[in-house]
Amino acid sequence: MSLLSPDTIRIGLGNSYVALAKTKGNKLTHWHMQTWPLSSDVTTTGWQRGIEAVTIWLAKRNVRSAHVSVLLSAELGLLRLLEYRDDAQDPSSQTIIANSYFSRVHSNFSEQWKTVVEPTGFEQPWIASTVSNDLLQSLNQMLNNTSNHLNSVEPLCLSIYNKVRRQLGKTDCWLIVPENKKLNAMHLRGGHIRLLCSLPADSLQDESMTSLLLRESRLAGLPETPTSIFIVTANNVADMVIHPPIILDTGWKPVSSIPSANPFHLIGLHK
């Protein structure tokens, strides 16, 4: 490896999977993915198994001084859409609101987690994301031990939304980001996020995605007007939609030895 052209590593990490890729520009030169059942042992977390797998992979490939980007599943990079409030128009106020929500809904959340909030437009909802400090520290320690550099850590769904939001424009649509065990869905109206939900992927065994999204719209009190469905994978999830979805290109160009059917979106998009 040349110091003038360092390796770039992208990692997709969840509680039940890890995806590892070595990239050069938009070329995907190596791909490796592992999945495992979720543990019923409350003293362990799936991401620890993922970090162990990354450590072994980096050592086997002798990766050093690489720039590493990590994309977290909805189980690890928690997201919440916060309503616009006249009395909470600054990040510090919205962070307090976000932490209050996360502490009520997620039993393992603590005030020590790293929470970031961002506005989505004038008088529009804010979006909050939070990540465990234990996870961040473990990632940093793992990479420091192998002389690699952590460039960024982002929730997968939010990273993909930020990359395609201009492409979607003012379309009324659903943006679907499948994971190993989750189905993440953003409902956009007029270019603004109106609903953000994370659903068990198993729910598609008994119900089509179209019906599932219609039910979520009704529960949220959103209009039931027809909308487009954008999906960032060409895998069989797309077959579970009543009307054809619009497949978003991940931008990655794998070498010939890597099957193109792999879920490359788990390492984010190349745009």
TIVOMAR-262943 format. One record per atom (N, C-alpha, C): x, y, z; residue number from 1. Coordinates in nm, 2 decimals, padded with zeros to 4 digits, always signed. Example, Ala and Ser with C-alpha at 12.3 -4.5 7.8 and 13.67 -1.06 7.14 Angstrom:
2
px/py/pz/resi
+01.32/-00.57/+00.78/1
+01.23/-00.45/+00.78/1
+01.32/-00.33/+00.78/1
+01.28/-00.22/+00.71/2
+01.37/-00.11/+00.71/2
+01.29/+00.00/+00.79/2
# end
This chain:
271
px/py/pz/resi
+00.08/-00.12/+00.00/1
+00.00/+00.00/+00.00/1
+00.09/+00.13/+00.00/1
+00.05/+00.22/-00.08/2
+00.12/+00.35/-00.09/2
+00.07/+00.44/+00.01/2
+00.15/+00.52/+00.08/3
+00.11/+00.62/+00.18/3
+00.04/+00.73/+00.10/3
+00.06/+00.75/-00.03/4
-00.01/+00.85/-00.10/4
-00.14/+00.81/-00.15/4
-00.17/+00.68/-00.14/5
-00.30/+00.62/-00.18/5
-00.34/+00.51/-00.08/5
-00.38/+00.56/+00.04/6
-00.41/+00.46/+00.15/6
-00.53/+00.37/+00.11/6
-00.54/+00.25/+00.17/7
-00.65/+00.17/+00.15/7
-00.78/+00.23/+00.21/7
-00.89/+00.20/+00.16/8
-01.02/+00.25/+00.21/8
-01.10/+00.13/+00.25/8
-01.14/+00.12/+00.37/9
-01.22/+00.01/+00.42/9
-01.36/+00.06/+00.46/9
-01.46/-00.01/+00.43/10
-01.60/+00.02/+00.47/10
-01.66/-00.10/+00.54/10
-01.72/-00.07/+00.65/11
-01.77/-00.17/+00.74/11
-01.92/-00.15/+00.77/11
-02.00/-00.25/+00.74/12
-02.14/-00.24/+00.78/12
-02.16/-00.33/+00.90/12
-02.21/-00.27/+01.01/13
-02.21/-00.34/+01.14/13
-02.35/-00.34/+01.20/13
-02.40/-00.46/+01.24/14
-02.53/-00.48/+01.31/14
-02.51/-00.57/+01.42/14
-02.62/-00.60/+01.49/15
-02.62/-00.70/+01.60/15
-02.62/-00.84/+01.55/15
-02.65/-00.86/+01.42/16
-02.66/-00.99/+01.36/16
-02.58/-01.01/+01.23/16
-02.50/-00.91/+01.20/17
-02.42/-00.92/+01.08/17
-02.30/-00.82/+01.08/17
-02.20/-00.85/+01.00/18
-02.10/-00.76/+00.97/18
-02.06/-00.77/+00.82/18
-02.05/-00.66/+00.75/19
-02.01/-00.66/+00.61/19
-01.88/-00.58/+00.60/19
-01.78/-00.64/+00.53/20
-01.65/-00.58/+00.52/20
-01.61/-00.57/+00.38/20
-01.56/-00.45/+00.34/21
-01.53/-00.42/+00.20/21
-01.40/-00.34/+00.19/21
-01.32/-00.37/+00.09/22
-01.21/-00.29/+00.06/22
-01.24/-00.22/-00.07/22
-01.22/-00.09/-00.08/23
-01.26/-00.02/-00.20/23
-01.15/+00.07/-00.25/23
-01.16/+00.11/-00.38/24
-01.07/+00.20/-00.44/24
-01.15/+00.28/-00.54/24
-01.18/+00.41/-00.50/25
-01.27/+00.49/-00.58/25
-01.41/+00.42/-00.56/25
-01.48/+00.39/-00.68/26
-01.60/+00.32/-00.67/26
-01.59/+00.17/-00.69/26
-01.46/+00.13/-00.70/27
-01.43/-00.01/-00.72/27
-01.44/-00.09/-00.59/27
-01.51/-00.20/-00.59/28
-01.51/-00.28/-00.47/28
-01.42/-00.40/-00.49/28
-01.31/-00.40/-00.43/29
-01.20/-00.50/-00.46/29
-01.21/-00.63/-00.37/29
-01.27/-00.61/-00.26/30
-01.28/-00.73/-00.17/30
-01.41/-00.72/-00.09/30
-01.48/-00.83/-00.07/31
-01.61/-00.83/+00.01/31
-01.62/-00.95/+00.09/31
-01.66/-00.93/+00.22/32
-01.67/-01.05/+00.31/32
-01.79/-01.01/+00.40/32
-01.88/-01.11/+00.42/33
-01.99/-01.08/+00.51/33
-02.02/-01.20/+00.60/33
-02.05/-01.18/+00.73/34
-02.08/-01.28/+00.82/34
-02.22/-01.25/+00.89/34
-02.30/-01.35/+00.91/35
-02.42/-01.33/+00.99/35
-02.43/-01.43/+01.10/35
-02.51/-01.40/+01.20/36
-02.53/-01.50/+01.31/36
-02.66/-01.47/+01.38/36
-02.71/-01.57/+01.45/37
-02.84/-01.55/+01.52/37
-02.82/-01.45/+01.64/37
-02.92/-01.37/+01.67/38
-02.92/-01.28/+01.78/38
-02.91/-01.36/+01.91/38
-02.82/-01.32/+02.00/39
-02.80/-01.39/+02.13/39
-02.91/-01.36/+02.23/39
-02.96/-01.46/+02.30/40
-03.06/-01.43/+02.41/40
-02.99/-01.39/+02.54/40
-02.86/-01.40/+02.54/41
-02.78/-01.36/+02.66/41
-02.77/-01.21/+02.67/41
-02.84/-01.15/+02.77/42
-02.84/-01.00/+02.79/42
-02.71/-00.94/+02.82/42
-02.61/-01.03/+02.86/43
-02.48/-00.97/+02.90/43
-02.39/-00.95/+02.78/43
-02.43/-01.00/+02.66/44
-02.35/-00.98/+02.54/44
-02.43/-00.90/+02.44/44
-02.35/-00.84/+02.35/45
-02.42/-00.77/+02.24/45
-02.36/-00.82/+02.10/45
-02.44/-00.83/+02.00/46
-02.40/-00.88/+01.87/46
-02.29/-00.80/+01.81/46
-02.28/-00.67/+01.83/47
-02.18/-00.59/+01.77/47
-02.04/-00.63/+01.82/47
-02.03/-00.69/+01.94/48
-01.90/-00.74/+01.99/48
-01.85/-00.85/+01.90/48
-01.94/-00.94/+01.86/49
-01.90/-01.05/+01.77/49
-01.85/-00.99/+01.63/49
-01.92/-00.88/+01.59/50
-01.88/-00.82/+01.46/50
-01.74/-00.76/+01.47/50
-01.71/-00.69/+01.58/51
-01.58/-00.63/+01.60/51
-01.47/-00.74/+01.60/51
-01.50/-00.85/+01.66/52
-01.40/-00.96/+01.66/52
-01.38/-01.01/+01.52/52
-01.48/-01.02/+01.44/53
-01.47/-01.06/+01.30/53
-01.39/-00.96/+01.22/53
-01.41/-00.83/+01.25/54
-01.33/-00.73/+01.18/54
-01.19/-00.73/+01.21/54
-01.16/-00.75/+01.34/55
-01.02/-00.76/+01.39/55
-00.94/-00.88/+01.32/55
-01.01/-00.99/+01.31/56
-00.95/-01.11/+01.24/56
-00.93/-01.08/+01.09/56
-01.03/-01.02/+01.03/57
-01.02/-00.99/+00.89/57
-00.91/-00.89/+00.85/57
-00.90/-00.79/+00.93/58
-00.79/-00.69/+00.91/58
-00.65/-00.75/+00.93/58
-00.64/-00.84/+01.03/59
-00.51/-00.91/+01.05/59
-00.48/-01.00/+00.94/59
-00.58/-01.08/+00.89/60
-00.55/-01.17/+00.78/60
-00.51/-01.10/+00.65/60
-00.57/-00.99/+00.63/61
-00.54/-00.92/+00.50/61
-00.42/-00.81/+00.52/61
-00.37/-00.81/+00.65/62
-00.26/-00.72/+00.68/62
-00.29/-00.58/+00.64/62
-00.41/-00.53/+00.68/63
-00.45/-00.39/+00.65/63
-00.39/-00.30/+00.75/63
-00.32/-00.20/+00.71/64
-00.25/-00.10/+00.79/64
-00.28/+00.04/+00.74/64
-00.29/+00.14/+00.82/65
-00.30/+00.28/+00.79/65
-00.41/+00.30/+00.69/65
-00.52/+00.23/+00.70/66
-00.64/+00.24/+00.61/66
-00.73/+00.35/+00.67/66
-00.81/+00.41/+00.58/67
-00.92/+00.50/+00.62/67
-01.05/+00.41/+00.63/67
-01.11/+00.41/+00.75/68
-01.22/+00.32/+00.77/68
-01.35/+00.40/+00.80/68
-01.46/+00.36/+00.73/69
-01.59/+00.42/+00.75/69
-01.68/+00.31/+00.80/69
-01.76/+00.34/+00.90/70
-01.85/+00.24/+00.96/70
-01.99/+00.28/+00.95/70
-02.08/+00.19/+00.89/71
-02.22/+00.22/+00.88/71
-02.30/+00.13/+00.97/71
-02.37/+00.19/+01.07/72
-02.44/+00.11/+01.17/72
-02.59/+00.08/+01.14/72
-02.63/-00.04/+01.17/73
-02.77/-00.08/+01.15/73
-02.86/+00.00/+01.24/73
-02.99/-00.01/+01.22/74
-03.09/+00.06/+01.30/74
-03.09/+00.01/+01.44/74
-03.03/-00.11/+01.47/75
-03.02/-00.16/+01.61/75
-02.91/-00.09/+01.68/75
-02.81/-00.04/+01.61/76
-02.70/+00.02/+01.68/76
-02.69/+00.17/+01.66/76
-02.73/+00.22/+01.55/77
-02.74/+00.37/+01.53/77
-02.88/+00.41/+01.54/77
-02.93/+00.43/+01.66/78
-03.07/+00.46/+01.68/78
-03.12/+00.59/+01.62/78
-03.23/+00.60/+01.55/79
-03.28/+00.72/+01.49/79
-03.42/+00.75/+01.55/79
-03.45/+00.88/+01.55/80
-03.58/+00.93/+01.59/80
-03.61/+01.06/+01.52/80
-03.73/+01.07/+01.47/81
-03.78/+01.19/+01.41/81
-03.85/+01.28/+01.52/81
-03.80/+01.40/+01.54/82
-03.85/+01.49/+01.65/82
-03.94/+01.60/+01.59/82
-04.05/+01.62/+01.64/83
-04.14/+01.72/+01.59/83
-04.08/+01.86/+01.61/83
-04.12/+01.95/+01.51/84
-04.07/+02.09/+01.52/84
-04.15/+02.15/+01.64/84
-04.08/+02.23/+01.72/85
-04.14/+02.30/+01.83/85
-04.08/+02.44/+01.84/85
-04.17/+02.53/+01.86/86
-04.13/+02.67/+01.87/86
-04.04/+02.70/+01.99/86
-04.06/+02.61/+02.10/87
-03.98/+02.63/+02.22/87
-03.85/+02.55/+02.22/87
-03.82/+02.48/+02.11/88
-03.70/+02.40/+02.10/88
-03.64/+02.41/+01.96/88
-03.58/+02.53/+01.93/89
-03.53/+02.55/+01.80/89
-03.38/+02.55/+01.79/89
-03.32/+02.50/+01.89/90
-03.17/+02.49/+01.89/90
-03.13/+02.35/+01.92/90
-03.00/+02.31/+01.88/91
-02.96/+02.17/+01.90/91
-02.96/+02.12/+02.04/91
-02.92/+02.21/+02.14/92
-02.92/+02.16/+02.28/92
-03.05/+02.13/+02.33/92
-03.16/+02.20/+02.30/93
-03.29/+02.17/+02.34/93
-03.34/+02.04/+02.28/93
-03.32/+02.03/+02.15/94
-03.36/+01.91/+02.08/94
-03.29/+01.78/+02.13/94
-03.16/+01.80/+02.17/95
-03.08/+01.69/+02.22/95
-03.15/+01.64/+02.35/95
-03.19/+01.73/+02.44/96
-03.26/+01.69/+02.56/96
-03.38/+01.61/+02.53/96
-03.46/+01.66/+02.43/97
-03.58/+01.59/+02.40/97
-03.55/+01.45/+02.34/97
-03.45/+01.44/+02.26/98
-03.41/+01.32/+02.20/98
-03.37/+01.22/+02.30/98
-03.28/+01.26/+02.40/99
-03.23/+01.17/+02.50/99
-03.35/+01.12/+02.59/99
-03.45/+01.21/+02.61/100
-03.56/+01.17/+02.69/100
-03.64/+01.06/+02.62/100
-03.65/+01.07/+02.49/101
-03.72/+00.97/+02.41/101
-03.64/+00.84/+02.42/101
-03.51/+00.85/+02.38/102
-03.43/+00.72/+02.38/102
-03.43/+00.65/+02.51/102
-03.43/+00.72/+02.62/103
-03.42/+00.66/+02.75/103
-03.55/+00.59/+02.79/103
-03.66/+00.64/+02.73/104
-03.79/+00.58/+02.76/104
-03.81/+00.45/+02.68/104
-03.76/+00.45/+02.55/105
-03.79/+00.35/+02.46/105
-03.68/+00.24/+02.46/105
-03.56/+00.27/+02.48/106
-03.45/+00.18/+02.47/106
-03.39/+00.15/+02.61/106
-03.40/+00.03/+02.66/107
-03.36/+00.00/+02.80/107
-03.21/+00.02/+02.82/107
-03.13/-00.01/+02.72/108
-02.99/+00.00/+02.74/108
-02.93/+00.14/+02.71/108
-03.01/+00.24/+02.68/109
-02.96/+00.37/+02.65/109
-02.92/+00.44/+02.78/109
-02.82/+00.52/+02.78/110
-02.78/+00.60/+02.89/110
-02.74/+00.74/+02.84/110
-02.73/+00.84/+02.93/111
-02.70/+00.98/+02.89/111
-02.56/+00.99/+02.84/111
-02.48/+00.88/+02.85/112
-02.34/+00.88/+02.80/112
-02.33/+00.84/+02.66/112
-02.44/+00.80/+02.60/113
-02.44/+00.78/+02.45/113
-02.42/+00.91/+02.38/113
-02.36/+00.90/+02.26/114
-02.34/+01.02/+02.18/114
-02.46/+01.04/+02.09/114
-02.53/+01.16/+02.11/115
-02.65/+01.19/+02.04/115
-02.62/+01.32/+01.96/115
-02.67/+01.31/+01.83/116
-02.66/+01.42/+01.74/116
-02.79/+01.45/+01.68/116
-02.83/+01.58/+01.68/117
-02.96/+01.62/+01.62/117
-02.94/+01.72/+01.50/117
-03.02/+01.71/+01.40/118
-03.01/+01.80/+01.28/118
-03.15/+01.84/+01.24/118
-03.16/+01.97/+01.20/119
-03.29/+02.01/+01.14/119
-03.30/+01.96/+01.00/119
-03.42/+01.94/+00.95/120
-03.45/+01.89/+00.82/120
-03.51/+02.00/+00.73/120
-03.52/+02.12/+00.78/121
-03.58/+02.23/+00.70/121
-03.65/+02.33/+00.80/121
-03.68/+02.44/+00.74/122
-03.75/+02.55/+00.82/122
-03.89/+02.50/+00.87/122
-03.91/+02.50/+01.00/123
-04.03/+02.45/+01.06/123
-04.07/+02.31/+01.03/123
-03.96/+02.23/+01.01/124
-03.98/+02.08/+00.98/124
-03.92/+02.00/+01.09/124
-03.95/+01.88/+01.10/125
-03.90/+01.79/+01.21/125
-03.75/+01.79/+01.21/125
-03.70/+01.76/+01.33/126
-03.55/+01.74/+01.35/126
-03.53/+01.59/+01.35/126
-03.41/+01.54/+01.31/127
-03.38/+01.40/+01.31/127
-03.27/+01.38/+01.41/127
-03.28/+01.29/+01.50/128
-03.19/+01.26/+01.60/128
-03.13/+01.12/+01.58/128
-03.00/+01.11/+01.61/129
-02.93/+00.98/+01.60/129
-02.84/+00.96/+01.72/129
-02.83/+00.84/+01.77/130
-02.75/+00.82/+01.89/130
-02.68/+00.69/+01.88/130
-02.56/+00.68/+01.94/131
-02.47/+00.56/+01.93/131
-02.41/+00.54/+02.06/131
-02.40/+00.41/+02.10/132
-02.34/+00.38/+02.23/132
-02.19/+00.42/+02.23/132
-02.15/+00.48/+02.34/133
-02.01/+00.52/+02.36/133
-01.92/+00.40/+02.37/133
-01.98/+00.29/+02.43/134
-01.90/+00.16/+02.44/134
-01.86/+00.11/+02.30/134
-01.96/+00.12/+02.21/135
-01.93/+00.08/+02.07/135
-01.83/+00.17/+02.01/135
-01.84/+00.30/+02.02/136
-01.75/+00.39/+01.96/136
-01.60/+00.37/+02.01/136
-01.59/+00.35/+02.15/137
-01.46/+00.32/+02.21/137
-01.40/+00.19/+02.16/137
-01.49/+00.09/+02.14/138
-01.44/-00.04/+02.09/138
-01.39/-00.03/+01.95/138
-01.46/+00.05/+01.87/139
-01.42/+00.07/+01.73/139
-01.28/+00.14/+01.73/139
-01.27/+00.24/+01.80/140
-01.15/+00.32/+01.80/140
-01.03/+00.24/+01.85/140
-01.05/+00.16/+01.96/141
-00.94/+00.08/+02.02/141
-00.90/-00.03/+01.92/141
-01.00/-00.09/+01.85/142
-00.97/-00.20/+01.75/142
-00.88/-00.14/+01.64/142
-00.92/-00.03/+01.59/143
-00.84/+00.03/+01.48/143
-00.71/+00.09/+01.52/143
-00.70/+00.14/+01.64/144
-00.57/+00.19/+01.69/144
-00.47/+00.08/+01.70/144
-00.52/-00.04/+01.75/145
-00.44/-00.15/+01.76/145
-00.38/-00.20/+01.63/145
-00.45/-00.17/+01.52/146
-00.40/-00.21/+01.39/146
-00.35/-00.10/+01.30/146
-00.33/+00.02/+01.37/147
-00.27/+00.13/+01.30/147
-00.36/+00.18/+01.18/147
-00.50/+00.16/+01.20/148
-00.59/+00.22/+01.10/148
-00.66/+00.34/+01.16/148
-00.72/+00.41/+01.07/149
-00.79/+00.54/+01.11/149
-00.94/+00.54/+01.09/149
-01.01/+00.57/+01.20/150
-01.16/+00.58/+01.19/150
-01.20/+00.71/+01.13/150
-01.25/+00.71/+01.00/151
-01.29/+00.83/+00.94/151
-01.43/+00.87/+00.99/151
-01.52/+00.78/+00.99/152
-01.66/+00.82/+01.03/152
-01.74/+00.70/+01.08/152
-01.84/+00.73/+01.16/153
-01.94/+00.63/+01.20/153
-02.08/+00.70/+01.19/153
-02.16/+00.63/+01.11/154
-02.30/+00.69/+01.08/154
-02.40/+00.58/+01.08/154
-02.53/+00.61/+01.12/155
-02.64/+00.52/+01.10/155
-02.66/+00.50/+00.95/155
-02.67/+00.37/+00.91/156
-02.68/+00.33/+00.77/156
-02.80/+00.41/+00.70/156
-02.91/+00.40/+00.76/157
-03.03/+00.46/+00.70/157
-03.02/+00.61/+00.68/157
-02.96/+00.68/+00.77/158
-02.94/+00.83/+00.76/158
-02.84/+00.86/+00.65/158
-02.73/+00.78/+00.65/159
-02.63/+00.80/+00.55/159
-02.68/+00.79/+00.41/159
-02.76/+00.68/+00.39/160
-02.82/+00.66/+00.25/160
-02.92/+00.77/+00.22/160
-03.00/+00.81/+00.31/161
-03.09/+00.92/+00.29/161
-03.02/+01.05/+00.25/161
-02.91/+01.08/+00.32/162
-02.84/+01.21/+00.28/162
-02.78/+01.20/+00.14/162
-02.74/+01.08/+00.10/163
-02.69/+01.06/-00.04/163
-02.79/+01.07/-00.15/163
-02.91/+01.03/-00.12/164
-03.01/+01.02/-00.23/164
-03.12/+01.13/-00.22/164
-03.12/+01.22/-00.12/165
-03.23/+01.31/-00.10/165
-03.25/+01.40/-00.22/165
-03.14/+01.45/-00.28/166
-03.15/+01.53/-00.40/166
-03.21/+01.46/-00.52/166
-03.17/+01.33/-00.53/167
-03.22/+01.25/-00.64/167
-03.37/+01.23/-00.62/167
-03.42/+01.21/-00.50/168
-03.56/+01.19/-00.47/168
-03.64/+01.32/-00.49/168
-03.58/+01.44/-00.47/169
-03.64/+01.57/-00.49/169
-03.76/+01.58/-00.41/169
-03.87/+01.63/-00.47/170
-04.00/+01.66/-00.40/170
-04.10/+01.55/-00.41/170
-04.05/+01.43/-00.45/171
-04.14/+01.32/-00.47/171
-04.20/+01.27/-00.34/171
-04.33/+01.24/-00.35/172
-04.39/+01.17/-00.23/172
-04.36/+01.02/-00.24/172
-04.28/+00.97/-00.15/173
-04.23/+00.83/-00.17/173
-04.19/+00.77/-00.04/173
-04.16/+00.64/-00.04/174
-04.10/+00.57/+00.06/174
-03.96/+00.53/+00.02/174
-03.86/+00.55/+00.11/175
-03.73/+00.51/+00.09/175
-03.70/+00.39/+00.18/175
-03.67/+00.27/+00.12/176
-03.66/+00.15/+00.20/176
-03.51/+00.11/+00.20/176
-03.46/+00.08/+00.33/177
-03.33/+00.03/+00.35/177
-03.33/-00.10/+00.42/177
-03.33/-00.22/+00.35/178
-03.33/-00.35/+00.42/178
-03.20/-00.38/+00.49/178
-03.21/-00.45/+00.61/179
-03.09/-00.50/+00.68/179
-03.11/-00.65/+00.69/179
-03.02/-00.71/+00.77/180
-03.03/-00.85/+00.79/180
-03.16/-00.89/+00.87/180
-03.20/-00.82/+00.97/181
-03.32/-00.85/+01.05/181
-03.42/-00.74/+01.05/181
-03.39/-00.63/+00.99/182
-03.47/-00.51/+01.00/182
-03.51/-00.46/+00.86/182
-03.62/-00.39/+00.85/183
-03.66/-00.32/+00.73/183
-03.68/-00.17/+00.77/183
-03.59/-00.08/+00.73/184
-03.60/+00.06/+00.76/184
-03.68/+00.13/+00.66/184
-03.77/+00.22/+00.70/185
-03.85/+00.29/+00.60/185
-03.87/+00.44/+00.64/185
-03.84/+00.52/+00.54/186
-03.86/+00.67/+00.56/186
-03.97/+00.71/+00.46/186
-04.07/+00.78/+00.51/187
-04.18/+00.83/+00.43/187
-04.16/+00.98/+00.40/187
-04.14/+01.01/+00.28/188
-04.11/+01.15/+00.24/188
-04.23/+01.21/+00.17/188
-04.26/+01.33/+00.20/189
-04.37/+01.41/+00.13/189
-04.32/+01.55/+00.10/189
-04.32/+01.58/-00.02/190
-04.27/+01.72/-00.06/190
-04.12/+01.73/-00.03/190
-04.05/+01.62/-00.03/191
-03.90/+01.63/+00.00/191
-03.87/+01.63/+00.15/191
-03.97/+01.62/+00.24/192
-03.94/+01.63/+00.38/192
-03.98/+01.49/+00.44/192
-03.91/+01.45/+00.55/193
-03.94/+01.32/+00.61/193
-04.06/+01.34/+00.70/193
-04.16/+01.25/+00.69/194
-04.28/+01.26/+00.77/194
-04.29/+01.14/+00.86/194
-04.22/+01.03/+00.83/195
-04.23/+00.92/+00.91/195
-04.10/+00.84/+00.90/195
-04.05/+00.79/+01.01/196
-03.93/+00.70/+01.01/196
-03.96/+00.58/+01.10/196
-03.95/+00.46/+01.04/197
-03.98/+00.34/+01.12/197
-03.88/+00.23/+01.09/197
-03.86/+00.14/+01.19/198
-03.78/+00.02/+01.17/198
-03.86/-00.10/+01.21/198
-03.88/-00.19/+01.11/199
-03.98/-00.30/+01.13/199
-03.90/-00.43/+01.11/199
-03.95/-00.54/+01.18/200
-03.89/-00.67/+01.16/200
-03.90/-00.72/+01.02/200
-03.79/-00.77/+00.97/201
-03.79/-00.82/+00.83/201
-03.88/-00.94/+00.81/201
-03.91/-01.01/+00.92/202
-03.99/-01.13/+00.92/202
-04.14/-01.09/+00.89/202
-04.17/-00.96/+00.91/203
-04.31/-00.92/+00.88/203
-04.35/-00.94/+00.74/203
-04.25/-00.94/+00.65/204
-04.27/-00.95/+00.51/204
-04.31/-01.10/+00.47/204
-04.30/-01.19/+00.56/205
-04.34/-01.33/+00.53/205
-04.49/-01.34/+00.52/205
-04.56/-01.26/+00.60/206
-04.71/-01.27/+00.60/206
-04.78/-01.15/+00.54/206
-04.70/-01.05/+00.49/207
-04.77/-00.93/+00.44/207
-04.68/-00.87/+00.33/207
-04.74/-00.82/+00.22/208
-04.66/-00.75/+00.12/208
-04.60/-00.62/+00.18/208
-04.49/-00.57/+00.12/209
-04.44/-00.45/+00.17/209
-04.54/-00.33/+00.14/209
-04.61/-00.34/+00.03/210
-04.70/-00.23/+00.00/210
-04.81/-00.22/+00.11/210
-04.86/-00.34/+00.15/211
-04.97/-00.34/+00.26/211
-04.91/-00.30/+00.39/211
-04.78/-00.34/+00.42/212
-04.72/-00.30/+00.54/212
-04.70/-00.15/+00.55/212
-04.65/-00.09/+00.44/213
-04.63/+00.06/+00.44/213
-04.76/+00.13/+00.45/213
-04.87/+00.08/+00.38/214
-05.00/+00.15/+00.39/214
-05.05/+00.15/+00.53/214
-05.03/+00.04/+00.60/215
-05.07/+00.03/+00.74/215
-05.00/+00.13/+00.83/215
-04.86/+00.14/+00.81/216
-04.78/+00.23/+00.88/216
-04.83/+00.38/+00.86/216
-04.86/+00.41/+00.73/217
-04.91/+00.54/+00.70/217
-05.04/+00.57/+00.77/217
-05.13/+00.48/+00.78/218
-05.26/+00.50/+00.85/218
-05.24/+00.52/+01.00/218
-05.15/+00.44/+01.05/219
-05.12/+00.45/+01.20/219
-05.06/+00.59/+01.23/219
-04.98/+00.65/+01.14/220
-04.92/+00.78/+01.16/220
-05.01/+00.89/+01.12/220
-05.13/+00.86/+01.07/221
-05.22/+00.96/+01.02/221
-05.18/+01.04/+00.90/221
-05.10/+00.97/+00.81/222
-05.06/+01.03/+00.69/222
-05.16/+01.00/+00.57/222
-05.16/+01.09/+00.48/223
-05.26/+01.07/+00.36/223
-05.22/+00.94/+00.29/223
-05.32/+00.87/+00.24/224
-05.30/+00.75/+00.17/224
-05.29/+00.76/+00.02/224
-05.24/+00.87/-00.02/225
-05.22/+00.89/-00.17/225
-05.11/+00.80/-00.22/225
-05.12/+00.76/-00.35/226
-05.02/+00.67/-00.40/226
-04.88/+00.73/-00.40/226
-04.78/+00.65/-00.36/227
-04.64/+00.70/-00.35/227
-04.55/+00.60/-00.42/227
-04.44/+00.65/-00.47/228
-04.34/+00.56/-00.52/228
-04.26/+00.49/-00.41/228
-04.20/+00.38/-00.44/229
-04.12/+00.31/-00.34/229
-03.98/+00.29/-00.40/229
-03.88/+00.35/-00.33/230
-03.74/+00.34/-00.37/230
-03.67/+00.24/-00.27/230
-03.60/+00.15/-00.33/231
-03.53/+00.05/-00.25/231
-03.38/+00.05/-00.29/231
-03.29/+00.04/-00.19/232
-03.15/+00.04/-00.22/232
-03.09/-00.10/-00.22/232
-03.16/-00.19/-00.28/233
-03.11/-00.33/-00.30/233
-03.19/-00.39/-00.41/233
-03.12/-00.48/-00.49/234
-03.19/-00.55/-00.59/234
-03.22/-00.69/-00.55/234
-03.21/-00.72/-00.42/235
-03.23/-00.86/-00.37/235
-03.38/-00.89/-00.37/235
-03.42/-01.00/-00.32/236
-03.56/-01.05/-00.33/236
-03.66/-00.97/-00.25/236
-03.61/-00.87/-00.16/237
-03.70/-00.79/-00.09/237
-03.79/-00.72/-00.19/237
-03.74/-00.68/-00.31/238
-03.81/-00.61/-00.41/238
-03.93/-00.69/-00.46/238
-03.92/-00.82/-00.45/239
-04.03/-00.91/-00.50/239
-04.15/-00.91/-00.41/239
-04.14/-00.85/-00.29/240
-04.25/-00.85/-00.20/240
-04.33/-00.72/-00.20/240
-04.31/-00.64/-00.31/241
-04.39/-00.52/-00.33/241
-04.49/-00.55/-00.44/241
-04.62/-00.50/-00.42/242
-04.72/-00.52/-00.51/242
-04.69/-00.46/-00.65/242
-04.66/-00.33/-00.64/243
-04.62/-00.26/-00.77/243
-04.47/-00.25/-00.77/243
-04.41/-00.25/-00.89/244
-04.26/-00.25/-00.90/244
-04.20/-00.13/-00.83/244
-04.10/-00.16/-00.75/245
-04.02/-00.05/-00.68/245
-03.92/+00.01/-00.78/245
-03.86/+00.12/-00.74/246
-03.75/+00.18/-00.81/246
-03.62/+00.14/-00.74/246
-03.53/+00.07/-00.80/247
-03.41/+00.03/-00.74/247
-03.31/+00.14/-00.75/247
-03.25/+00.18/-00.64/248
-03.14/+00.28/-00.64/248
-03.01/+00.21/-00.65/248
-02.93/+00.26/-00.74/249
-02.79/+00.20/-00.76/249
-02.70/+00.24/-00.64/249
-02.63/+00.14/-00.59/250
-02.54/+00.17/-00.48/250
-02.41/+00.25/-00.52/250
-02.38/+00.24/-00.65/251
-02.26/+00.31/-00.70/251
-02.14/+00.22/-00.70/251
-02.14/+00.11/-00.63/252
-02.02/+00.02/-00.62/252
-02.01/-00.07/-00.75/252
-01.89/-00.08/-00.79/253
-01.86/-00.17/-00.91/253
-01.76/-00.28/-00.86/253
-01.82/-00.39/-00.83/254
-01.74/-00.50/-00.78/254
-01.65/-00.57/-00.89/254
-01.54/-00.61/-00.85/255
-01.45/-00.69/-00.94/255
-01.52/-00.82/-00.98/255
-01.48/-00.88/-01.08/256
-01.55/-01.00/-01.14/256
-01.57/-01.11/-01.04/256
-01.48/-01.12/-00.95/257
-01.48/-01.24/-00.85/257
-01.59/-01.22/-00.74/257
-01.65/-01.10/-00.73/258
-01.75/-01.07/-00.63/258
-01.89/-01.07/-00.69/258
-01.98/-01.17/-00.65/259
-02.11/-01.17/-00.71/259
-02.19/-01.04/-00.69/259
-02.25/-00.99/-00.79/260
-02.32/-00.86/-00.78/260
-02.45/-00.86/-00.70/260
-02.49/-00.99/-00.66/261
-02.62/-01.00/-00.58/261
-02.59/-00.97/-00.43/261
-02.47/-00.95/-00.39/262
-02.44/-00.92/-00.25/262
-02.51/-00.79/-00.21/262
-02.55/-00.77/-00.08/263
-02.61/-00.65/-00.03/263
-02.51/-00.54/+00.00/263
-02.45/-00.48/-00.11/264
-02.35/-00.38/-00.10/264
-02.40/-00.26/-00.03/264
-02.53/-00.23/-00.03/265
-02.58/-00.11/+00.04/265
-02.55/-00.11/+00.19/265
-02.52/-00.23/+00.25/266
-02.49/-00.23/+00.39/266
-02.36/-00.16/+00.43/266
-02.28/-00.13/+00.33/267
-02.16/-00.04/+00.35/267
-02.18/+00.10/+00.30/267
-02.31/+00.14/+00.28/268
-02.34/+00.27/+00.23/268
-02.33/+00.28/+00.08/268
-02.35/+00.40/+00.03/269
-02.35/+00.42/-00.11/269
-02.23/+00.50/-00.16/269
-02.19/+00.47/-00.28/270
-02.08/+00.55/-00.34/270
-02.14/+00.65/-00.44/270
-02.14/+00.78/-00.40/271
-02.21/+00.88/-00.48/271
-02.11/+01.00/-00.50/271
# end
